[in-house]
Each structure stands twice: as C-alpha cells, then as structure tokens.
C-alpha cells in the first residue's frame, strides 16, 4: 500500500474528521442512491442507439459534450484518484492537486477518500481474502467466476461494510482541502451532471438542446465511464495477457486501453504499482501517462516515477523475457 508523497499522516492522536458524509457502515439510503446512480445512466446507455435513430441522429454538440466530459472525469480518476492520490506516482503542486481532486470527483465514482481507501485495500489483498472486489472471490469454477465477475463489477459496492479511511487513507484525511472536496462529492456530482445541459441549452437556446445534452453528456457519459472503470476490477482480473510478475491475476486487456485512458494495461500496474506509466510496451496507448508528462514539462508535476528500461525488464516473467530474447536473436 502506498500513499501520496505530498500528504503526510497527522501526528495528532485525536481522530481526524471523516472525508465522507456516511459512516463506516453503508446505510439503506446510501444503497438506494447508489442503485439509482447505477441503473438510471445504464438505462440511458441501453436506449442511446434506438433513441438516436428516433431523434434523426445525435448532434455534434451532444457528442462533443459526451467526449469532453468523459475524458475529463476519466483522466481525473486515472491520473488523480489512482496514480497520484492512491499510489503517489508523482508529486503535484497545489493547483494541480486540487484540479485532479475536482476532476476525479466529477466522474461520479464516489468520494475521493473513499475511492482511495478502497483501492489501497484492493492492492494490499489483491485477488486474496480481504480484496473488496476480486472476481475470484467465490472460487475458480465457471459458475463461481461468473458470480465473481458480477461481484467485482457492481455487487461489491452494495456491501454494508466500508473501508476504514483512517487506516487506508490517513494522508488524505490530514489535508483539509482534500477532505473538503471529498465531503462535497454530492455537489461535484450535481455540477458534473449540470454542465452538459447548461451548455447544450445555451448553445441551442432551446430546452430540447438542454435535454439531449443531458441525455448524452450526462447520463450516457456517466454510464459508459462507470462500466469501463468497473471493467478494470472485473475483466482485467479475469482475462488478459500477463507478461509481468505479480502476485495476483491482473491482466492486460488491449481493447479497453483507449476508453480507460491506459488503465487496462493492468498487469504492469500490479507488478509496479507506483509507476506513472502503465502502458510500457511498444504500441500500448496510455493517455494518462502522456498528460502526466505534459504536467511535468509545465512544472506542475515533479519527481515523476517513470519506469526505466531496466526496471521494466526486471518485472517481466521469465517466459516473456525468454521470448523477447529469442525474437531479438532472430532479428539479429
């Protein structure tokens, strides 16, 4: 388990305030709200294609809002919530740290500190007892794996027991600004859902333009981003190539790379969790790493943990290393 290098645990013996509005047990009202935030956008995603035909096509404005809001939230999660706040893959100056916290919150995937605590626990117990969302939770038979995939993809979020913030994210609790952003998750969600219809309504000067922008830029976008993110928990721990050494079953799933902003190169991530780049092999698209590089060049990010060629090679499985040597010998 790693922590962000910019945020140190408090030395005060008194417990820090919670960074979420809920307690250590998920209440019924929270589970109902979660169910709504899963089902309503998903219904919109299912209806997207037939409704697009019925409306005579989807406008470029709607698609533009969908793509912009999708990648804003996705990179907020992959760069901010994941590589920075969870694993400390780089250090960030204050403006970038706040911007990443807000952008990740607008992905509507839960409060920042709760997300980080869950993910750090996942890495501590990856695909073993204690992992909050392993698809191998129920066993290795096909029926058990099918049940496990459902658990890892969605069902685990309805578990009443919450991950301890004080145990798994004390560094984030120690920062008042980060704690406040995390507690204000409801307001970031409202803002995230409100931006597309506001822009769509103002550009088209119509309520219909606001509605279609809300449908595509808010509902469809949230559903698509949710299921891509959840697929990292489920699909990427069940299938995929594993060229690197890890103590779990994390795999690389190439067809999720663009939509997941590089997160689906999941095998390397579990082999080297603090690496700022997940797609380290030729042709592996990792837009999150590219943006971190731009932030580094601008001075907003520093002490970035880029993996060296020697470090990457040291993480390879013996079988993969042997195959690469054979190919190199044949090429020579």
Secondary structure in CASP SS format (residue, H / E / C, confidence):
PFRMAT SS
TARGET T0000
AUTHOR 0000-0000-0000
METHOD secondary structure of the structure
MODEL  1
X C 1.00
X C 1.00
X C 1.00
X C 1.00
X C 1.00
X C 1.00
X C 1.00
X C 1.00
X C 1.00
X C 1.00
X C 1.00
X C 1.00
X C 1.00
X C 1.00
X C 1.00
X C 1.00
X C 1.00
X C 1.00
X C 1.00
X C 1.00
X C 1.00
X C 1.00
X C 1.00
X C 1.00
X E 1.00
X C 1.00
X C 1.00
X H 1.00
X H 1.00
X H 1.00
X H 1.00
X H 1.00
X H 1.00
X H 1.00
X H 1.00
X H 1.00
X H 1.00
X H 1.00
X H 1.00
X H 1.00
X H 1.00
X H 1.00
X H 1.00
X H 1.00
X H 1.00
X H 1.00
X H 1.00
X H 1.00
X H 1.00
X H 1.00
X H 1.00
X H 1.00
X H 1.00
X H 1.00
X C 1.00
X C 1.00
X C 1.00
X C 1.00
X C 1.00
X H 1.00
X H 1.00
X H 1.00
X H 1.00
X H 1.00
X H 1.00
X H 1.00
X H 1.00
X H 1.00
X H 1.00
X H 1.00
X H 1.00
X H 1.00
X H 1.00
X H 1.00
X H 1.00
X H 1.00
X H 1.00
X H 1.00
X H 1.00
X H 1.00
X H 1.00
X H 1.00
X H 1.00
X H 1.00
X H 1.00
X H 1.00
X C 1.00
X C 1.00
X C 1.00
X C 1.00
X E 1.00
X E 1.00
X C 1.00
X H 1.00
X H 1.00
X H 1.00
X H 1.00
X H 1.00
X H 1.00
X H 1.00
X H 1.00
X H 1.00
X H 1.00
X H 1.00
X H 1.00
X C 1.00
X C 1.00
X C 1.00
X C 1.00
X C 1.00
X C 1.00
X H 1.00
X H 1.00
X H 1.00
X H 1.00
X H 1.00
X H 1.00
X H 1.00
X H 1.00
X H 1.00
X H 1.00
X H 1.00
X H 1.00
X H 1.00
X C 1.00
X C 1.00
X C 1.00
X C 1.00
X C 1.00
X C 1.00
X C 1.00
X C 1.00
X C 1.00
X C 1.00
X C 1.00
X C 1.00
X C 1.00
X C 1.00
X C 1.00
X C 1.00
X C 1.00
X H 1.00
X H 1.00
X H 1.00
X H 1.00
X H 1.00
X H 1.00
X H 1.00
X H 1.00
X H 1.00
X H 1.00
X H 1.00
X H 1.00
X C 1.00
X H 1.00
X H 1.00
X H 1.00
X H 1.00
X C 1.00
X C 1.00
X E 1.00
X C 1.00
X C 1.00
X C 1.00
X H 1.00
X H 1.00
X H 1.00
X H 1.00
X C 1.00
X H 1.00
X H 1.00
X H 1.00
X H 1.00
X C 1.00
X C 1.00
X H 1.00
X H 1.00
X H 1.00
X H 1.00
X H 1.00
X H 1.00
X H 1.00
X H 1.00
X C 1.00
X H 1.00
X H 1.00
X H 1.00
X H 1.00
X H 1.00
X H 1.00
X H 1.00
X H 1.00
X H 1.00
X H 1.00
X H 1.00
X H 1.00
X H 1.00
X H 1.00
X H 1.00
X H 1.00
X H 1.00
X H 1.00
X H 1.00
X H 1.00
X C 1.00
X C 1.00
X H 1.00
X H 1.00
X H 1.00
X H 1.00
X H 1.00
X H 1.00
X H 1.00
X H 1.00
X H 1.00
X H 1.00
X H 1.00
X H 1.00
X H 1.00
X H 1.00
X H 1.00
X H 1.00
X H 1.00
X H 1.00
X H 1.00
X H 1.00
X H 1.00
X H 1.00
X H 1.00
X H 1.00
X H 1.00
X H 1.00
X H 1.00
X C 1.00
X H 1.00
X H 1.00
X H 1.00
X C 1.00
X C 1.00
X C 1.00
X E 1.00
X C 1.00
X C 1.00
X E 1.00
X C 1.00
X C 1.00
X C 1.00
X C 1.00
X C 1.00
X C 1.00
X C 1.00
X E 1.00
X C 1.00
X H 1.00
X H 1.00
X H 1.00
X C 1.00
X C 1.00
X C 1.00
X C 1.00
X C 1.00
X C 1.00
X C 1.00
X C 1.00
X E 1.00
X H 1.00
X H 1.00
X H 1.00
X H 1.00
X H 1.00
X H 1.00
X C 1.00
X C 1.00
X C 1.00
X C 1.00
X C 1.00
X C 1.00
X C 1.00
X C 1.00
X C 1.00
X C 1.00
X C 1.00
X C 1.00
X C 1.00
X C 1.00
X C 1.00
X H 1.00
X H 1.00
X H 1.00
X H 1.00
X H 1.00
X H 1.00
X H 1.00
X H 1.00
X H 1.00
X H 1.00
X H 1.00
X H 1.00
X C 1.00
X C 1.00
X E 1.00
X E 1.00
X C 1.00
X C 1.00
X C 1.00
X C 1.00
X C 1.00
X C 1.00
X H 1.00
X H 1.00
X H 1.00
X H 1.00
X H 1.00
X H 1.00
X C 1.00
X E 1.00
X C 1.00
X H 1.00
X H 1.00
X H 1.00
X H 1.00
X H 1.00
X H 1.00
X H 1.00
X H 1.00
X H 1.00
X H 1.00
X H 1.00
X H 1.00
X H 1.00
X H 1.00
X C 1.00
END
